[in-house]
Every structure is written in C-alpha cells, then in structure tokens.
C-alpha cells in the first residue's frame, strides 16, 4: 500500500508520480513524458 502519492509537474505539464512505499521513495515518469527526448530530466538525482 502506498503511504503518500504526489503528481509531479514541469511548467504545468504532468511529468510523473512520486510516491512513498514502506518508507522508501520512488518516482515514475509518465510514458508520454519519458519518450519525448526534448523534455528535460526533472532532477539529476531522479532517473
């Protein structure tokens, strides 16, 4: 079960989901954002 979920945006565009599960944090890009090679990474520490 997810403890916390947040939708992440870049310039008002939805980018992905940040969530906490079992006291660990995970980030998943939306496929549409990830496959567009013109879009920047959200953070240097996120994949």
N, C-alpha and C positions, 0 to 999 in steps of 0.2 A: 504494500500500500504506500502511495506517495504521501509524504508529510506536507510538502509545500510545492506549489506549482506557480511559475511566473512566465508569461509570454514576453519575449524579448523583441524589441523593435529597433530599427535603424532608420532615421529620417521618416518616421511614421509608417514604415513598411514592416510587416511582421517577418521576423527572421527565424525564430525557433522557440523552443521551450527550455526553461531552466527549472530543474526540479531537485528536490532532496528526497532521498530514499535511504533508510537505515543509516542516518547521519552522514551520508556521502552526497555530494552534489554532482549532477550530471547536466549536460547541455546537448540538445539535439537540434540541429538546423532543420528547417523545413526543406523538403526536396527541391522545391522551386527556387529557393534562395541559393542552396548549395550548388546546384547545377549551373547557375548563371555565373560564369567566370569573370564577369565585370563587377560583381559585388565584392566588397571588401570583407575580410575576416572581422568578426565582432571584437575579438580580443586576441592578443598574442598568446595568451595562456589558455585559450579555448581552441579546440581543433577546428 
